[in-house]
């Protein structure tokens, strides 16, 4: 941890220093850096009080009315009709030109502080050449600006957002011709003269890279030329000079009395190296960003010239020394665009064989280091949805959440001067080469409707909330508590199925034969014929694996050990005709030896997985859980285990995660529901057997473990998502919990929803019915609620058609990219466990609860910080549920003791029994019995008494032997002393007698 802190301190100091030209250092990251560094995780904090929140649009995308009021055609008007023939004109767009009031109302709804919009060059000057302006167009922009000023919304005005007047393209060749630079400057001058008294932020050109590359190179943008590289670079060259000329013009003639600021919006992708330690890959990333962002940024924000990477291109024009001085520094801030336009289509980006990334924070750091810490405005940022999506743009929420939080991290941790953020875009509109196939607006617009109302999407609601709060506030958690669990709380560790040793592994004790080693030099044992030795009875310590387990458990310092038996080993035929007594003896030895460490066992009878169903072969061949006879076979198996092991076991789990066997019995919903029904019956039969035959003698408790992840609506603004989350809980947990802990029947929600889908013809599924006897059998058949919890699922409503369990639920899962997650993509959402615990109490009453498995995969063998973080945060939330919510939590079992090589690393110990640092962390939680303020209420005498008790429990045989030896010595000493006294008495008697005789 110290190494990590030191590394990031150096990085931050370097970032704060902001040395120009040092952008490549962003990629130089420590491969051993902590996965749970607070500086890298989602940040709950607020932006600076003066931070600007805005939203943007492009004129051609939203204005519509392309022929109205003498507006001239642009290159995009012709491009649509020539290249996008299956696309309607922009008249079907949002029609902002005639519906200005609705746009302003949408801005009011969001509460933004600025509105970034562009002026349609051809709406003011139909031919592009400055003459008498189009009065209707002039009136529209004056009204728009005045409306914004009236509402205290700053206008951020873009002069050119790709809609070049068509006349300039036809007569001059567009941006290929240097003459357009002066025409553009004349147009800009008119705008400064007309609107500059009310406009404090100007943008000259929006994303010139896309204009040059796609307009004159790939041809997917207007004017649609598929030119050569020399044309592309010439266009870029002219765009840079046009920007510089307009900036110089404003600074000299308008800035002294208008006091406005001006920049150019530059867009870029971001890229990550395949290997962060490889200098060549890092160089390729640097080259990639230089070819896109550096192409325009370095002349304007740097030294006035192109990046060295581009200078190798023979087609690249050259700036004169005077031009370099003229261009250098022609921006008052760095206006940056980052979004889908810079990633689509991906094949046109110079990826250099590396990986595209959405890490906005890293690219902001690159800008800071390359261009001497400029002030930055995020001038365009957002995501997109498919055209059929209306207001439920959940994905856009998560992308927005991620992007804005990256900006916040850059401000708070990296000292980057970002002063504003522009969400893109205000309205759905025409999306360039995608036309109307995607949507990017915060407000949904039905293009075919007459009124074209602006309906806020969920992303608009979310953005409004961020603006109101000026950042992010945690809603799902409360501050940490300093408290402890009850003194009899069970701290456990979970293991899966223990593979029993069939025979003892120490032949020197139980094998009567004599062996000689290495007599032929082969290093093997050779039996000596005709020689038999005396042996002793088999003992538990003969099992080598038990000693290993004891060593591991002793290091864990737990009070309980949960493991599973192997049904197929104990009863290979599936019935009582053949009982493997040696396997039973092995399991009994495990339990008894573990007890000697003062660790009690929670024993699971049946632990199926997707890879290993765990049924005896004959039962598997007769249909497994599709055959109800398997339930009665399980009852016999359970009774045998209770009989053979029950005197040592007080906590039993019949079946582990029966609600996840839908992954195996998934051929149809009929199979899934029938298998589940039989599993429920099997559990209930086992519980009744224990209750009637063994409880009065063994005093144990029995339940089953249900996989109980929490479900959260992915979109908090849609009731359909909340209903989907509740439906998930009913189908996943209530499916088994309701019959046992509540009604004796499946959840009403589950039955009703399946029936609803049947009526619609979307499914032919049906849940089995419980007979009256089965209801009595199942209801109440558990002594506590046992749950396995690992993560929280973000759920959306997604209608599906088909007769399968997965389809019956009509849900899909969404990955929240802002969440910390494990290598297997398990989201780390600690508050989820508290929510599910409260839900269980609310739904099933005030029952005892055991968390029988909770953990995360952590690939690190030497420093599993992710597991430590997970344990701390999840157990803290469990403590809140216990201490604040009064949930009757009786035990917590971390998952799991050892790991398998082929599976995600959930273990505290590696497959070769090497311990990880998280063991010590878990030890500390156990010894403190939670998170005490000062001392343990349960153990006021402290650690010495605990250590002494542990020593006594571990050394019982030795202490017993010492006591026997001591008793024997005392007895011998007593006998010796007794005989000595007796001899003295005899001696005295003889002496007295002798004296008497003499007398």
ZAMARGU-4260 file (C-alpha; in steps of 0.2 Angstrom, whole numbers, plus 5000, padded with zeros to 4 digits):
<rodrens>
0) 5000/5000/5000 | 5014/5012/5004 | 5022/5008/4987 | 5005/5012/4979 | 5003/5029/4988
5) 5021/5034/4984 | 5018/5030/4966 | 5002/5040/4964 | 5009/5054/4974 | 5023/5056/4961
10) 5010/5055/4947 | 4999/5068/4955 | 5014/5080/4958 | 5019/5078/4940 | 5001/5081/4934
15) 5000/5096/4945 | 5016/5103/4938 | 5008/5101/4921 | 5024/5101/4910 | 5020/5104/4892
20) 5023/5090/4880 | 5022/5077/4894 | 5006/5069/4888 | 5013/5051/4886 | 5016/5050/4905
25) 4997/5047/4907 | 4999/5030/4900 | 5014/5026/4912 | 5004/5018/4926 | 5010/5006/4939
30) 5003/4988/4934 | 5003/4984/4953 | 4992/4999/4958 | 4978/4996/4970 | 4961/4991/4962
35) 4952/5000/4977 | 4961/5017/4977 | 4949/5030/4982 | 4957/5042/4968 | 4951/5029/4955
40) 4934/5024/4961 | 4918/5034/4959 | 4918/5050/4968 | 4904/5057/4978 | 4908/5075/4979
45) 4902/5092/4972 | 4909/5103/4958 | 4916/5120/4962 | 4903/5133/4965 | 4906/5143/4949
50) 4906/5128/4938 | 4895/5130/4922 | 4882/5117/4917 | 4876/5118/4899 | 4868/5109/4885
55) 4871/5110/4866 | 4864/5108/4849 | 4869/5110/4831 | 4858/5122/4820 | 4857/5110/4805
60) 4852/5095/4817 | 4837/5104/4826 | 4831/5119/4817 | 4822/5111/4802 | 4813/5123/4790
65) 4827/5121/4778 | 4817/5131/4764 | 4808/5142/4775 | 4810/5161/4775 | 4823/5161/4761
70) 4836/5151/4770 | 4849/5146/4758 | 4854/5127/4755 | 4870/5120/4764 | 4881/5106/4759
75) 4872/5095/4770 | 4855/5099/4762 | 4862/5092/4745 | 4871/5078/4754 | 4855/5071/4761
80) 4847/5071/4744 | 4862/5064/4735 | 4869/5052/4747 | 4856/5048/4760 | 4842/5045/4748
85) 4832/5034/4761 | 4832/5049/4773 | 4818/5062/4774 | 4824/5080/4774 | 4828/5089/4790
90) 4810/5096/4790 | 4805/5081/4800 | 4818/5086/4813 | 4814/5095/4830 | 4809/5111/4820
95) 4817/5123/4833 | 4816/5137/4821 | 4797/5138/4823 | 4796/5130/4840 | 4809/5141/4850
100) 4798/5143/4865 | 4798/5124/4868 | 4817/5124/4867 | 4818/5138/4880 | 4805/5128/4891
105) 4816/5113/4890 | 4831/5123/4895 | 4821/5130/4910 | 4817/5112/4915 | 4835/5107/4916
110) 4841/5123/4925 | 4857/5125/4915 | 4868/5140/4916 | 4872/5141/4897 | 4866/5135/4880
115) 4878/5131/4867 | 4870/5132/4849 | 4876/5136/4832 | 4871/5149/4819 | 4866/5143/4802
120) 4877/5152/4791 | 4866/5150/4776 | 4850/5156/4786 | 4859/5173/4789 | 4867/5174/4772
125) 4860/5162/4759 | 4875/5162/4748 | 4887/5163/4762 | 4894/5179/4756 | 4891/5194/4768
130) 4878/5206/4761 | 4861/5211/4767 | 4856/5198/4780 | 4841/5187/4780 | 4829/5197/4791
135) 4819/5182/4797 | 4835/5173/4801 | 4842/5188/4810 | 4826/5190/4820 | 4826/5171/4825
140) 4844/5172/4833 | 4841/5189/4841 | 4825/5182/4849 | 4834/5166/4855 | 4849/5176/4863
145) 4837/5188/4871 | 4826/5174/4878 | 4842/5166/4885 | 4848/5182/4893 | 4831/5185/4901
150) 4833/5168/4910 | 4851/5171/4915 | 4857/5158/4903 | 4873/5162/4895 | 4873/5159/4876
155) 4888/5150/4869 | 4888/5153/4851 | 4896/5142/4837 | 4899/5151/4821 | 4901/5135/4810
160) 4895/5118/4814 | 4898/5109/4797 | 4883/5117/4788 | 4894/5127/4775 | 4883/5137/4762
165) 4881/5126/4746 | 4886/5141/4735 | 4903/5142/4743 | 4906/5123/4740 | 4900/5125/4722
170) 4910/5141/4718 | 4925/5139/4728 | 4927/5121/4732 | 4923/5124/4750 | 4937/5123/4763
175) 4949/5117/4750 | 4950/5135/4744 | 4959/5147/4755 | 4947/5161/4749 | 4934/5154/4761
180) 4944/5160/4775 | 4941/5178/4772 | 4923/5175/4768 | 4921/5166/4785 | 4930/5180/4794
185) 4917/5192/4786 | 4903/5182/4792 | 4911/5181/4809 | 4913/5200/4810 | 4894/5202/4806
190) 4890/5190/4821 | 4901/5200/4832 | 4894/5216/4827 | 4876/5210/4829 | 4876/5198/4844
195) 4893/5202/4853 | 4885/5214/4865 | 4876/5199/4873 | 4887/5184/4869 | 4902/5181/4881
200) 4908/5164/4874 | 4911/5161/4856 | 4916/5145/4846 | 4923/5147/4829 | 4922/5129/4822
205) 4915/5113/4829 | 4927/5098/4828 | 4937/5102/4812 | 4944/5085/4812 | 4928/5078/4807
210) 4925/5091/4794 | 4942/5087/4786 | 4943/5069/4788 | 4925/5064/4785 | 4919/5078/4774
215) 4934/5077/4762 | 4942/5061/4765 | 4930/5046/4769 | 4915/5055/4761 | 4903/5050/4775
220) 4900/5068/4779 | 4895/5083/4768 | 4901/5088/4756 | 4904/5069/4753 | 4921/5070/4744
225) 4932/5055/4745 | 4948/5064/4742 | 4966/5061/4744 | 4976/5064/4759 | 4983/5080/4752
230) 4965/5087/4751 | 4961/5081/4769 | 4977/5090/4776 | 4974/5106/4765 | 4956/5107/4772
235) 4963/5105/4790 | 4976/5118/4786 | 4963/5131/4780 | 4951/5127/4795 | 4966/5131/4807
240) 4970/5148/4798 | 4951/5152/4797 | 4950/5150/4816 | 4966/5160/4819 | 4960/5174/4808
245) 4943/5176/4817 | 4951/5175/4834 | 4963/5189/4830 | 4949/5199/4822 | 4939/5197/4838
250) 4953/5201/4850 | 4958/5217/4840 | 4942/5224/4836 | 4928/5217/4848 | 4936/5210/4864
255) 4941/5227/4871 | 4923/5232/4874 | 4913/5216/4872 | 4925/5206/4884 | 4920/5189/4877
260) 4931/5173/4876 | 4933/5162/4861 | 4940/5145/4856 | 4938/5131/4844 | 4930/5114/4848
265) 4942/5100/4846 | 4936/5082/4847 | 4946/5066/4850 | 4945/5048/4855 | 4955/5040/4869
270) 4966/5025/4867 | 4974/5013/4879 | 4990/5003/4876 | 4989/4984/4874 | 5003/4983/4887
275) 5005/4997/4899 | 5023/4992/4902 | 5028/4992/4884 | 5036/5008/4878 | 5032/5005/4860
280) 5013/5003/4863 | 5013/5019/4873 | 5022/5028/4859 | 5008/5021/4847 | 4995/5028/4859
285) 5004/5045/4859 | 5004/5045/4840 | 4986/5040/4838 | 4980/5055/4849 | 4992/5067/4841
290) 4985/5062/4823 | 4968/5067/4829 | 4968/5079/4843 | 4986/5085/4841 | 4983/5089/4823
295) 4973/5105/4828 | 4977/5107/4846 | 4996/5108/4844 | 4996/5123/4832 | 4983/5132/4842
300) 4986/5128/4860 | 5005/5123/4858 | 5019/5130/4848 | 5010/5135/4832 | 5015/5120/4822
305) 5009/5102/4819 | 5015/5087/4829 | 5031/5079/4824 | 5021/5063/4821 | 5011/5072/4807
310) 5026/5081/4799 | 5032/5064/4792 | 5017/5065/4780 | 5022/5072/4764 | 5005/5079/4760
315) 5005/5090/4775 | 5006/5108/4771 | 5019/5118/4781 | 5016/5134/4791 | 5028/5148/4788
320) 5036/5156/4804 | 5025/5171/4803 | 5009/5159/4802 | 5015/5149/4817 | 5016/5165/4827
325) 4999/5171/4821 | 4991/5154/4825 | 4999/5150/4842 | 4989/5154/4857 | 4973/5158/4847
330) 4961/5151/4860 | 4955/5158/4877 | 4951/5141/4883 | 4952/5123/4877 | 4935/5118/4871
335) 4934/5099/4870 | 4922/5086/4862 | 4922/5068/4868 | 4908/5056/4863 | 4901/5044/4850
340) 4906/5056/4835 | 4924/5053/4839 | 4922/5034/4840 | 4910/5030/4825 | 4914/5023/4813
345) 4929/5015/4822 | 4939/5009/4806 | 4942/5027/4802 | 4952/5031/4817 | 4971/5028/4818
350) 4971/5016/4832 | 4988/5010/4829 | 4983/4992/4835 | 4979/4998/4853 | 4962/4999/4862
355) 4949/5012/4861 | 4943/5019/4879 | 4930/5030/4886 | 4941/5037/4900 | 4938/5055/4899
360) 4949/5059/4914 | 4964/5052/4906 | 4962/5062/4890 | 4959/5078/4901 | 4976/5074/4909
365) 4984/5072/4892 | 4978/5089/4887 | 4984/5097/4903 | 5001/5089/4901 | 5003/5092/4883
370) 4997/5110/4883 | 5002/5118/4899 | 4987/5116/4910 | 4974/5126/4900 | 4956/5130/4906
375) 4945/5117/4898 | 4927/5118/4893 | 4919/5101/4890 | 4910/5108/4874 | 4901/5091/4869
380) 4899/5075/4878 | 4885/5062/4879 | 4880/5046/4871 | 4866/5039/4860 | 4852/5027/4859
385) 4843/5018/4845 | 4829/5027/4836 | 4815/5016/4843 | 4820/5022/4861 | 4808/5035/4867
390) 4811/5042/4885 | 4819/5026/4893 | 4837/5030/4888 | 4845/5021/4903 | 4861/5017/4895
395) 4863/5036/4892 | 4861/5039/4911 | 4876/5027/4915 | 4887/5035/4901 | 4883/5052/4908
400) 4886/5047/4926 | 4903/5040/4921 | 4908/5055/4910 | 4903/5068/4922 | 4911/5059/4937
405) 4928/5057/4927 | 4927/5076/4925 | 4925/5078/4944 | 4939/5066/4948 | 4950/5076/4936
410) 4946/5092/4945 | 4947/5086/4963 | 4962/5074/4961 | 4972/5080/4946 | 4970/5099/4948
415) 4963/5101/4930 | 4955/5117/4927 | 4938/5112/4919 | 4926/5126/4921 | 4910/5119/4912
420) 4901/5104/4905 | 4890/5103/4890 | 4878/5088/4889 | 4874/5084/4871 | 4861/5086/4865
425) 4846/5096/4871 | 4834/5088/4858 | 4833/5073/4847 | 4838/5078/4829 | 4847/5074/4813
430) 4862/5064/4817 | 4873/5067/4802 | 4878/5051/4793 | 4866/5041/4805 | 4852/5052/4800
435) 4837/5047/4811 | 4844/5030/4816 | 4850/5036/4832 | 4845/5048/4845 | 4856/5059/4856
440) 4844/5071/4864 | 4840/5074/4882 | 4822/5077/4876 | 4812/5065/4865 | 4804/5072/4850
445) 4791/5063/4839 | 4797/5069/4822 | 4781/5064/4814 | 4769/5073/4826 | 4762/5090/4823
450) 4766/5098/4840 | 4783/5090/4842 | 4783/5091/4861 | 4799/5091/4870 | 4797/5076/4882
455) 4811/5074/4895 | 4820/5057/4894 | 4827/5049/4910 | 4844/5057/4905 | 4836/5074/4906
460) 4829/5070/4924 | 4846/5064/4929 | 4855/5079/4922 | 4843/5090/4930 | 4847/5082/4947
465) 4866/5083/4944 | 4864/5102/4941 | 4853/5105/4956 | 4865/5096/4967 | 4881/5102/4958
470) 4888/5085/4958 | 4885/5068/4966 | 4878/5063/4983 | 4877/5045/4990 | 4859/5040/4992
475) 4861/5021/4995 | 4871/5021/5011 | 4873/5029/5028 | 4889/5033/5037 | 4899/5019/5045
480) 4894/5013/5062 | 4905/5008/5076 | 4897/4994/5084 | 4898/4975/5087 | 4887/4960/5083
485) 4880/4949/5097 | 4893/4939/5108 | 4886/4923/5101 | 4888/4929/5083 | 4895/4915/5071
490) 4910/4920/5061 | 4912/4907/5048 | 4921/4902/5032 | 4913/4892/5018 | 4920/4878/5007
495) 4911/4869/4994 | 4910/4850/4992 | 4924/4841/5002 | 4930/4826/4992 | 4932/4812/5005
500) 4948/4801/5006 | 4941/4784/5003 | 4955/4775/5013 | 4967/4781/5026 | 4983/4789/5020
505) 4995/4783/5033 | 4999/4765/5029 | 5012/4763/5042 | 4998/4763/5055 | 4985/4752/5047
510) 4994/4741/5034 | 5002/4725/5042 | 5015/4723/5029 | 5033/4727/5030 | 5041/4738/5017
515) 5059/4741/5012 | 5063/4757/5003 | 5074/4759/4987 | 5082/4742/4988 | 5084/4742/4969
520) 5088/4761/4968 | 5071/4765/4961 | 5066/4776/4975 | 5050/4765/4978 | 5044/4754/4993
525) 5045/4735/4991 | 5034/4724/5002 | 5043/4710/5011 | 5033/4694/5009 | 5029/4683/5024
530) 5031/4697/5037 | 5016/4704/5046 | 5017/4718/5059 | 5005/4723/5073 | 4994/4738/5068
535) 4983/4750/5078 | 4965/4754/5074 | 4962/4768/5061 | 4962/4786/5068 | 4955/4802/5061
540) 4973/4809/5060 | 4977/4796/5047 | 4967/4807/5034 | 4981/4818/5027 | 4968/4831/5020
545) 4960/4834/5037 | 4976/4840/5044 | 4978/4852/5030 | 4960/4858/5033 | 4964/4860/5052
550) 4980/4870/5048 | 4970/4882/5037 | 4955/4884/5049 | 4967/4887/5063 | 4974/4902/5054
555) 4956/4909/5049 | 4952/4910/5068 | 4933/4907/5063 | 4920/4900/5075 | 4911/4890/5061
560) 4916/4880/5046 | 4903/4877/5032 | 4906/4863/5020 | 4896/4851/5009 | 4895/4832/5009
565) 4896/4822/4993 | 4879/4813/4991 | 4886/4802/4976 | 4900/4796/4987 | 4890/4792/5002
570) 4876/4783/4993 | 4883/4778/4976 | 4867/4769/4971 | 4856/4783/4977 | 4848/4773/4990
575) 4852/4764/5007 | 4857/4748/4998 | 4875/4753/4998 | 4882/4765/5011 | 4900/4770/5010
580) 4905/4770/5029 | 4923/4775/5025 | 4917/4791/5017 | 4905/4794/5032 | 4919/4791/5044
585) 4929/4804/5035 | 4916/4817/5036 | 4914/4813/5055 | 4932/4815/5057 | 4932/4832/5049
590) 4918/4838/5061 | 4926/4830/5076 | 4943/4836/5073 | 4937/4854/5069 | 4927/4854/5085
595) 4944/4851/5094 | 4949/4868/5088 | 4932/4875/5095 | 4925/4877/5078 | 4908/4871/5074
600) 4902/4864/5058 | 4888/4870/5047 | 4885/4855/5035 | 4877/4856/5018 | 4869/4840/5012
605) 4868/4844/4994 | 4879/4857/4984 | 4875/4856/4966 | 4884/4867/4953 | 4881/4870/4934
610) 4897/4859/4931 | 4893/4846/4944 | 4876/4841/4948 | 4881/4830/4962 | 4868/4817/4960
615) 4871/4798/4962 | 4872/4790/4945 | 4856/4780/4946 | 4846/4795/4951 | 4853/4805/4937
620) 4849/4792/4925 | 4831/4791/4930 | 4828/4810/4927 | 4837/4818/4942 | 4826/4832/4949
625) 4813/4830/4936 | 4808/4814/4945 | 4799/4816/4961 | 4807/4800/4968 | 4823/4809/4969
630) 4815/4820/4983 | 4812/4804/4993 | 4829/4797/4990 | 4836/4814/4997 | 4825/4811/5012
635) 4833/4794/5015 | 4850/4802/5012 | 4847/4816/5024 | 4841/4804/5038 | 4857/4794/5036
640) 4867/4810/5038 | 4857/4816/5053 | 4859/4799/5061 | 4878/4797/5058 | 4883/4815/5061
645) 4869/4824/5070 | 4876/4823/5087 | 4891/4834/5082 | 4882/4846/5070 | 4870/4859/5076
650) 4867/4869/5059 | 4862/4860/5043 | 4859/4866/5026 | 4849/4854/5015 | 4852/4861/4998
655) 4863/4875/4992 | 4856/4887/4980 | 4841/4877/4973 | 4835/4893/4964 | 4851/4892/4953
660) 4847/4875/4946 | 4837/4884/4933 | 4854/4885/4924 | 4854/4866/4923 | 4836/4862/4920
665) 4834/4875/4906 | 4827/4865/4892 | 4810/4873/4895 | 4801/4882/4909 | 4791/4865/4912
670) 4808/4857/4917 | 4814/4872/4927 | 4798/4873/4937 | 4796/4854/4940 | 4814/4852/4945
675) 4812/4867/4957 | 4795/4859/4964 | 4804/4843/4968 | 4819/4852/4976 | 4807/4861/4988
680) 4798/4844/4992 | 4815/4836/4995 | 4820/4850/5007 | 4804/4850/5016 | 4805/4831/5018
685) 4822/4832/5025 | 4817/4846/5037 | 4802/4836/5043 | 4812/4821/5046 | 4824/4830/5057
690) 4810/4839/5066 | 4801/4823/5070 | 4816/4811/5073 | 4831/4820/5078 | 4828/4837/5085
695) 4823/4832/5102 | 4840/4823/5104 | 4852/4833/5094 | 4844/4851/5096 | 4850/4857/5079
700) 4843/4868/5066 | 4840/4865/5048 | 4837/4877/5032 | 4842/4879/5014 | 4853/4892/5007
705) 4846/4903/4993 | 4856/4914/4981 | 4849/4931/4986 | 4857/4945/4976 | 4849/4962/4977
710) 4840/4969/4962 | 4840/4988/4959 | 4830/4997/4946 | 4843/5002/4933 | 4833/5018/4929
715) 4826/5026/4945 | 4814/5037/4935 | 4804/5023/4927 | 4791/5013/4936 | 4793/4998/4924
720) 4811/4996/4930 | 4805/4996/4949 | 4792/4983/4944 | 4805/4973/4935 | 4817/4973/4950
725) 4803/4967/4962 | 4799/4954/4949 | 4817/4948/4949 | 4816/4946/4968 | 4800/4936/4967
730) 4806/4925/4953 | 4823/4922/4961 | 4821/4922/4980 | 4802/4922/4983 | 4801/4906/4971
735) 4808/4896/4985 | 4806/4907/5001 | 4787/4911/4999 | 4782/4892/5000 | 4793/4890/5015
740) 4793/4906/5025 | 4776/4913/5020 | 4762/4905/5012 | 4765/4887/5007 | 4764/4892/4989
745) 4773/4901/4975 | 4773/4920/4975 | 4756/4928/4969 | 4767/4940/4958 | 4775/4925/4950
750) 4759/4916/4946 | 4750/4932/4940 | 4764/4937/4929 | 4766/4920/4920 | 4747/4920/4918
755) 4747/4937/4911 | 4760/4932/4898 | 4750/4916/4894 | 4735/4927/4890 | 4745/4938/4879
760) 4752/4922/4870 | 4770/4926/4874 | 4772/4910/4885 | 4765/4893/4888 | 4773/4891/4905
765) 4764/4886/4921 | 4769/4884/4939 | 4766/4867/4947 | 4752/4867/4960 | 4755/4861/4978
770) 4743/4849/4985 | 4735/4852/5002 | 4747/4839/5010 | 4762/4847/5001 | 4758/4864/5007
775) 4757/4858/5025 | 4774/4849/5022 | 4783/4864/5014 | 4776/4879/5025 | 4787/4883/5039
780) 4800/4870/5035 | 4815/4880/5040 | 4823/4886/5056 | 4832/4901/5049 | 4834/4910/5033
785) 4851/4906/5025 | 4857/4917/5010 | 4872/4917/4998 | 4874/4935/4993 | 4888/4942/4981
790) 4882/4957/4971 | 4868/4969/4966 | 4860/4967/4949 | 4854/4982/4940 | 4837/4977/4931
795) 4827/4984/4917 | 4811/4978/4910 | 4813/4969/4893 | 4798/4960/4886 | 4803/4943/4880
800) 4794/4929/4870 | 4796/4911/4874 | 4792/4897/4887 | 4807/4897/4897 | 4810/4903/4915
805) 4822/4917/4909 | 4809/4923/4897 | 4795/4923/4910 | 4803/4936/4920 | 4804/4949/4906
810) 4820/4957/4913 | 4838/4961/4907 | 4853/4966/4917 | 4863/4982/4915 | 4881/4984/4920
815) 4884/5000/4929 | 4901/5005/4922 | 4904/5017/4936 | 4904/5003/4949 | 4919/4995/4955
820) 4919/4977/4949 | 4929/4961/4950 | 4938/4952/4936 | 4922/4941/4933 | 4912/4958/4932
825) 4904/4956/4949 | 4898/4974/4954 | 4904/4979/4971 | 4888/4987/4979 | 4890/4985/4998
830) 4873/4993/5002 | 4864/4980/4992 | 4867/4967/5005 | 4859/4978/5018 | 4844/4981/5006
835) 4841/4962/5004 | 4842/4959/5022 | 4829/4972/5026 | 4818/4965/5012 | 4819/4948/5019
840) 4814/4955/5036 | 4800/4965/5029 | 4794/4950/5018 | 4796/4935/5029 | 4796/4942/5046
845) 4808/4944/5061 | 4817/4927/5058 | 4835/4922/5061 | 4846/4925/5046 | 4863/4917/5042
850) 4874/4924/5028 | 4881/4908/5022 | 4892/4914/5008 | 4898/4931/5003 | 4914/4935/4994
855) 4922/4941/4978 | 4935/4935/4966 | 4952/4943/4967 | 4965/4938/4955 | 4980/4944/4966
860) 4989/4931/4975 | 5001/4942/4985 | 4990/4957/4989 | 4971/4954/4988 | 4966/4972/4992
865) 4950/4970/4983 | 4944/4956/4994 | 4949/4967/5010 | 4939/4981/5003 | 4924/4970/4999
870) 4925/4962/5016 | 4926/4978/5026 | 4912/4987/5016 | 4900/4972/5015 | 4902/4967/5033
875) 4899/4986/5038 | 4883/4985/5029 | 4878/4969/5037 | 4882/4977/5054 | 4871/4992/5049
880) 4857/4980/5046 | 4859/4971/5062 | 4862/4987/5073 | 4851/5000/5065 | 4838/4990/5056
885) 4837/4977/5069 | 4838/4962/5057 | 4841/4946/5067 | 4858/4941/5059 | 4866/4927/5068
890) 4881/4923/5057 | 4892/4928/5043 | 4902/4916/5032 | 4915/4922/5020 | 4917/4913/5004
895) 4928/4904/5002 | 4942/4894/5011 | 4952/4888/4996 | 4951/4891/4978 | 4952/4880/4963
900) 4965/4883/4949 | 4952/4884/4935 | 4940/4895/4943 | 4939/4914/4949 | 4950/4916/4964
905) 4937/4917/4978 | 4949/4908/4991 | 4958/4915/5006 | 4970/4901/5002 | 4977/4896/4985
910) 4975/4879/4978 | 4992/4875/4985 | 4987/4881/5003 | 4996/4898/5002 | 4988/4911/5013
915) 4983/4928/5006 | 4984/4945/5016 | 4965/4945/5018 | 4966/4932/5031 | 4974/4944/5043
920) 4961/4957/5039 | 4946/4944/5042 | 4955/4939/5058 | 4954/4956/5064 | 4936/4958/5060
925) 4932/4942/5070 | 4943/4947/5085 | 4934/4963/5086 | 4917/4955/5083 | 4913/4969/5070
930) 4919/4988/5071 | 4920/4992/5090 | 4923/5010/5095 | 4936/5006/5108 | 4935/4988/5115
935) 4925/4972/5114 | 4910/4971/5125 | 4910/4952/5123 | 4928/4950/5130 | 4933/4963/5143
940) 4948/4954/5148 | 4956/4956/5131 | 4966/4945/5120 | 4976/4936/5133 | 4961/4926/5140
945) 4956/4922/5122 | 4973/4916/5118 | 4973/4905/5134 | 4956/4898/5129 | 4962/4894/5112
950) 4978/4886/5119 | 4968/4875/5131 | 4956/4870/5117 | 4970/4865/5105 | 4981/4856/5118
955) 4968/4846/5127 | 4977/4829/5124 | 4993/4836/5130 | 4985/4844/5145 | 4976/4828/5149
960) 4992/4818/5149 | 5001/4831/5160 | 4987/4830/5172 | 4988/4811/5173 | 5006/4812/5175
965) 5005/4825/5189 | 4991/4815/5197 | 5002/4799/5197 | 5017/4808/5204 | 5006/4815/5218
970) 4999/4797/5221 | 5017/4790/5222 | 5023/4804/5233 | 5008/4800/5245 | 5011/4782/5245
975) 5030/4785/5249 | 5026/4797/5263 | 5012/4785/5270 | 5025/4771/5270 | 5038/4781/5278
980) 5027/4787/5292 | 5021/4769/5295 | 5039/4763/5296 | 5043/4777/5308 | 5028/4772/5319
985) 5034/4754/5319 | 5051/4759/5324 | 5045/4770/5338 | 5034/4756/5344 | 5048/4743/5344
990) 5059/4756/5353 | 5046/4759/5367 | 5043/4740/5369 | 5062/4737/5371 | 5063/4750/5384
995) 5049/4743/5393 | 5056/4725/5393 | 5073/4732/5399 | 5064/4740/5414
</rodrens>
